[in-house]
Amino acid sequence: MTALSNIKQHFRDQAASDWPDDLTQVAIVLNDGCFCDWSALLLVMRSAFKQNLGQIDPPSTVFDCTERDLADRAEHERLLLAYRGAELVGCLFMRPRLDELFLGRFAISPDLQGTGLARRMIRHAEACALGYGLHCLALETRVELRLNQMKFQKFGFVITGGRAHAGYDRTTTLRMEKRLHT
C-alpha cells in the first residue's frame, strides 16, 4: 500500500468518529484535490492571523497572500481542512520534506480557538506523517507568539532552533519539532 493510500485509509477510518452528526461539531478532512473555495480559505487564515497584527515583526505574509497563492501551494502540499457543517473553519498545509512533515499556515477560526480543534488537527497530521513513513512533525512560529509556543509544547513539540527573516539581525521565528513513535 502506498503512503497516500495509507493516509486516505486513516481518514476513511476516522470519518465515522469525526464527521459531525450535529452541525455544531467539526469534521476534519484531507483535501482530495477537489477543494476550490480559496476565498473562504483566505478568510479563515486572515481572521485567525488578525489577532497577531502589530504583535509580530516582520508582519505575517498571510495578508499579502492571494487566492491564487493558496491554490498554487495546494498543488505541492497536502491540505487538511476543518468544517463545521458546510462552513470552513480551519486549515493546515503539510509538506513532506526529508525526514519530516512540515506544517504551515495553520489557522483556526477565532470562535473555535481553544476548543481542542488544533489538537485534533495535529493528530491527523501525525497520521499523515506516519503514512508517509516520516517520524517527525516540524513547524515554525514567531518569537513573539508565546501562547502559540506554549500550546505547541502541550502537544509535544519542542523548540529546536530559530532563524531570522531577511534584513533582521535577531531571531524572528522559532522552529519546533515533535518526534513521532509508532
C-alpha positions as CSV (number, residue, x, y, z in Angstrom):
1,M,0.0,0.0,0.0
2,T,1.4,3.4,-0.9
3,A,1.9,6.2,1.6
4,L,-1.0,8.2,0.1
5,S,-3.2,5.0,0.3
6,N,-2.3,4.7,4.0
7,I,-3.2,8.3,4.6
8,K,-6.5,8.1,2.8
9,Q,-7.3,4.9,4.7
10,H,-6.7,6.8,8.0
11,F,-9.2,9.4,7.0
12,R,-11.8,6.8,6.0
13,D,-11.3,5.1,9.3
14,Q,-11.7,8.4,11.2
15,A,-14.7,9.6,9.2
16,A,-17.2,7.8,11.4
17,S,-15.8,9.4,14.6
18,D,-15.0,12.8,13.1
19,W,-17.9,13.6,10.7
20,P,-20.5,15.5,12.7
21,D,-24.0,14.3,13.4
22,D,-24.6,17.8,14.8
23,L,-23.6,20.7,12.6
24,T,-22.1,22.5,15.6
25,Q,-19.3,19.9,15.6
26,V,-16.3,20.0,13.3
27,A,-15.2,17.4,10.7
28,I,-11.5,17.2,9.6
29,V,-10.9,16.1,6.0
30,L,-7.8,15.7,3.8
31,N,-8.3,17.7,0.6
32,D,-8.8,15.2,-2.2
33,G,-7.9,17.8,-4.9
34,C,-11.4,19.0,-5.4
35,F,-11.3,21.9,-3.0
36,C,-11.8,25.2,-4.8
37,D,-13.1,27.7,-2.2
38,W,-9.9,29.7,-1.9
39,S,-11.7,32.9,-0.8
40,A,-13.1,31.0,2.2
41,L,-9.7,29.6,3.0
42,L,-8.1,33.0,2.8
43,L,-10.8,34.4,5.0
44,V,-10.2,31.7,7.7
45,M,-6.4,32.3,7.6
46,R,-6.7,36.1,7.8
47,S,-9.3,36.0,10.6
48,A,-7.1,33.6,12.6
49,F,-3.9,35.6,12.0
50,K,-5.6,39.0,12.6
51,Q,-5.1,38.8,16.3
52,N,-1.3,38.9,15.7
53,L,-1.4,42.2,13.8
54,G,1.0,44.6,15.5
55,Q,2.5,41.8,17.7
56,I,5.0,40.3,15.3
57,D,7.8,41.8,13.3
58,P,8.0,41.4,10.4
59,P,4.3,41.2,9.8
60,S,2.8,37.9,8.6
61,T,2.7,37.4,4.9
62,V,-0.8,35.9,5.1
63,F,-2.2,39.4,4.5
64,D,-0.2,39.6,1.2
65,C,-1.3,36.1,0.2
66,T,-3.8,35.7,-2.7
67,E,-6.3,33.0,-3.5
68,R,-4.0,32.0,-6.4
69,D,-1.1,31.7,-4.0
70,L,-3.1,29.2,-1.9
71,A,-4.2,27.2,-4.9
72,D,-0.6,27.0,-6.1
73,R,0.6,25.9,-2.7
74,A,-2.1,23.2,-2.6
75,E,-0.7,21.8,-5.8
76,H,2.6,20.9,-4.0
77,E,1.4,20.4,-0.4
78,R,-1.3,18.4,1.3
79,L,-4.2,20.5,2.7
80,L,-6.1,19.5,5.9
81,L,-9.4,21.2,6.2
82,A,-11.8,21.6,9.1
83,Y,-15.6,22.1,8.6
84,R,-18.4,23.0,10.9
85,G,-21.3,21.8,8.7
86,A,-20.6,23.4,5.4
87,E,-18.5,26.2,6.9
88,L,-14.7,26.1,6.5
89,V,-13.3,26.8,10.0
90,G,-9.7,25.6,9.9
91,C,-6.8,24.6,7.7
92,L,-3.3,23.2,7.8
93,F,-0.9,22.9,4.9
94,M,1.5,19.9,5.2
95,R,4.7,19.3,3.2
96,P,6.8,16.1,3.4
97,R,10.5,17.1,3.3
98,L,13.5,14.9,4.1
99,D,12.5,13.0,7.2
100,E,9.7,15.3,8.4
101,L,6.2,16.6,7.7
102,F,6.4,20.3,7.8
103,L,3.2,22.1,8.9
104,G,2.5,25.6,7.7
105,R,-0.4,28.1,7.5
106,F,-2.1,26.5,10.5
107,A,-5.3,28.5,11.0
108,I,-8.4,28.1,13.1
109,S,-11.4,30.5,13.1
110,P,-11.2,32.6,16.3
111,D,-14.5,31.3,17.6
112,L,-13.1,27.8,17.7
113,Q,-9.7,28.5,19.1
114,G,-9.3,26.8,22.5
115,T,-11.9,24.1,21.7
116,G,-9.5,21.2,21.0
117,L,-9.6,21.5,17.3
118,A,-5.9,22.3,17.0
119,R,-5.1,19.1,18.9
120,R,-7.4,17.1,16.6
121,M,-5.8,18.6,13.5
122,I,-2.3,17.8,14.9
123,R,-3.4,14.2,15.5
124,H,-4.4,14.0,11.8
125,A,-1.1,15.5,10.7
126,E,0.7,12.8,12.8
127,A,-1.2,10.1,11.0
128,C,-0.3,11.7,7.7
129,A,3.4,11.8,8.6
130,L,3.4,8.2,9.7
131,G,1.6,7.2,6.5
132,Y,4.5,8.8,4.6
133,G,6.9,6.9,6.7
134,L,8.0,10.1,8.5
135,H,8.6,10.3,12.2
136,C,8.7,14.0,12.8
137,L,6.4,16.9,12.6
138,A,8.0,20.4,12.3
139,L,6.6,23.9,12.2
140,E,7.7,27.4,12.8
141,T,6.1,30.1,15.0
142,R,7.1,33.6,15.7
143,V,9.2,34.5,18.7
144,E,6.6,37.0,20.0
145,L,3.8,34.4,20.0
146,R,4.5,32.9,23.3
147,L,0.9,31.4,23.7
148,N,1.3,29.6,20.4
149,Q,4.7,28.2,21.6
150,M,3.1,27.0,24.9
151,K,0.2,25.4,23.0
152,F,2.5,23.5,20.7
153,Q,4.6,22.4,23.7
154,K,1.5,21.0,25.2
155,F,1.0,19.0,22.0
156,G,4.5,17.6,22.4
157,F,6.6,19.9,20.3
158,V,10.0,21.2,21.5
159,I,11.9,24.3,20.3
160,T,14.8,23.1,18.2
161,G,16.2,26.3,16.7
162,G,15.4,29.6,15.2
163,R,16.1,31.8,12.3
164,A,16.0,35.5,11.3
165,H,13.9,36.8,8.5
166,A,15.8,38.6,5.7
167,G,17.0,42.0,6.9
168,Y,16.8,41.2,10.6
169,D,19.7,40.7,12.9
170,R,17.7,38.8,15.6
171,T,15.8,35.6,15.7
172,T,12.3,36.2,14.5
173,T,11.0,32.6,14.1
174,L,11.3,29.5,16.2
175,R,11.4,26.0,14.8
176,M,9.5,23.4,16.8
177,E,9.5,19.6,16.3
178,K,7.6,16.7,17.6
179,R,9.1,13.2,17.3
180,L,6.5,10.5,16.4
181,H,6.6,6.9,17.7
182,T,4.7,4.1,16.1
